[in-house]
Amino acid sequence: MNLKLMFQSIAFIRFVHTAIFLFFNAVMAVLLYEVVADKISILTWIAIALFAIEGIVLIANNWTCPLTTYTEGLESYHGQVIDILCLPKWFGDRIFTIYGGLLIVTLLLLVIRLLS
């Protein structure tokens, strides 16, 4: 398969999206563990920086994953990229709310840990 076709393959984009999703789940798990266990380290700050970068990318793209936008440009159906993980539709529709809420609670707990 030539490189151009690979980057235009919805299957390849789904694979990349899945890898990014799993990576950020691991980052969230590390951040949550470190804050709950009160073991703040450099990994805590790296995780926060990664989420800040992700937030900037999402804000710049009107709260839509750039891969979703790219895939829709390839004539994919709206929202099809999130379906790659076999997530229930209700979860996929609320993923930013769920993870955003978890991140906010974790950051609030971090602030409490740092101030105490």
Buried (B, 14 or more C-beta within 10 A) or exposed (E): EEEEEEEBEBEEBBEBBEEEBEEBEEBBEBBBEBBEEEEEEEBBEEBBEBBEEBEEEBEEEEEEBEBBEBBBEEEBEEBBBBEBBEEEEEEBEEBEEEBBEEBEEBBEBBEEBEEE
